[in-house]
């Protein structure tokens, strides 16, 4: 039953996340680009989304580690690699450039698939190709 419960909880959490993205306007690439355009017609409304996210993450992180283990798993799964290195910097730059150019980042892009818009589909396909290329060629060198 635990496996089915984990899947159900993941589904509900994903749906809630997607709903939050839709309500906040994060599924609209034009709104995201307007938020990132601080020298032009800046739309600061997404700052509230980011602020709320920081608060929820801060509280959630503290609550998660108040327990010895997660409710639906045997242990916490933390990244083994914590050093800021060149691949992290390059990956962050690629992420930021892609977000600025397309107005999508992975979560909102996947949620935008529900709208059936061609730019979301193209972004997700390109993102998946990039993930496969990284796993096949870049990660093997590291």
N, C-alpha and C positions, 0 to 999 in steps of 0.2 A: 504493500500500500504506500510505502514511503516514496517509491519511484513515481507513482501516479500523482501523489500529493505534490512532489517537487515540480513536476511538469505543470500541474494546475496552478501552483503559486507563481511559477515563471510566466505562464500565459497571462494571468491576471496582472502581474507586475508590468509585463510588456504592453498590455492593452492600456493600462493606466498611464504608462510613460508616453505611449503614442497619443492618447487623448490629451495629455498635458502639452505635448508638442503642438498638436492641432489648435488647441484653445489659445496658446501663447503666440501663435503666428510663426513659429519656427519652421513650419512646413512651406512657408512662402519665401522662396529665394529672393524675391525683390525686397521683402522686409528685412531679411538678414543682410543683404548687400547694403541697404540704407543704414542699417545699424553700424556696419563696418566702415561706412564712408564718413569718417569724422571731419574731413576737410570740405565736404560738399553739403548735400541735403541730408544731414544726419538725423536719423530717427532713433532717439534714445530709449524707446519703449521696451526694447528687449533687455535693458539693464535690470529691469525688475525680475525678469525670468532668470537671468544669471545670478542675481542677488538671492532670490528664493532658492535656487539650486545650491548655492554655497551654504546657506543655512541648513537645508535638508541634509546635505552631505555631511556637514559638521556634526549635526545631532546623530544622524544614522551611524556614522563611523564610531562615535563615542558609545552609542548603545550596542553596536555589534561587538565591541571588545569589552563590554561590561560582563559578557558571558564567556565561559571557557571555550565554548564551541557554538557554531551556528545552530539554529533550531532544526534545520533539515539536512545537516551534514555532520560528519564526524570531526572536522577540524576547519580552521580558517585557512584559506588558500591565498597566501601573500606572494608577490613576486620575489623571486630569489635575487634578481638583479636590481639594485637600488642606485647604482652609480649613474650620474649624468655623463653620457659619453657622446661621441660623434653620431652614431646611428640614431640616438634619441633626438639630438638637435636637428639632424637632417629630416627625420620623420616628422617632427613637430613643424618644421618649416614647410614641408610638402603638404601637411594637413592644413596649415593656415593659408597657404597659397590657394589650395583647392577650394577651401571654404570661401575665401574671398572672391575667387573667380566664378564659382558655380552657385554659391549661396546655399550649398548643402554640406552637411557633415554626415557621417554614416547613419546615426540614429534617425534624424529627420528624413534622410533620403529613403531609408527603408520604410518608414511610416508613410512617406509621400507616395509610395507604390500603390497604396490603397486608393489614391486619387486617379491613378491611371495616366498621369501626365508624362509625355515623352521625355522631358528633361530629367525627371526622376529616374526613369527606366535607364536612360543612357548613363547617368551618373552611377547607378548601382552596378550596371554591367562593367563600366570602366573600373569601378572600385574592386569588383570581384576579380577582374583580369589582373589588376595591380597586386592583389593579395596572392594570387596563384604565381605570378612572376616572382614576387618576393620569396615565397616559400620554396620555389623550385631553384632559383638562381642566387638570390642574395643571402638567404638564411643558411644555405649549405656552405657558403664561404666562411661564415662567422664561426 
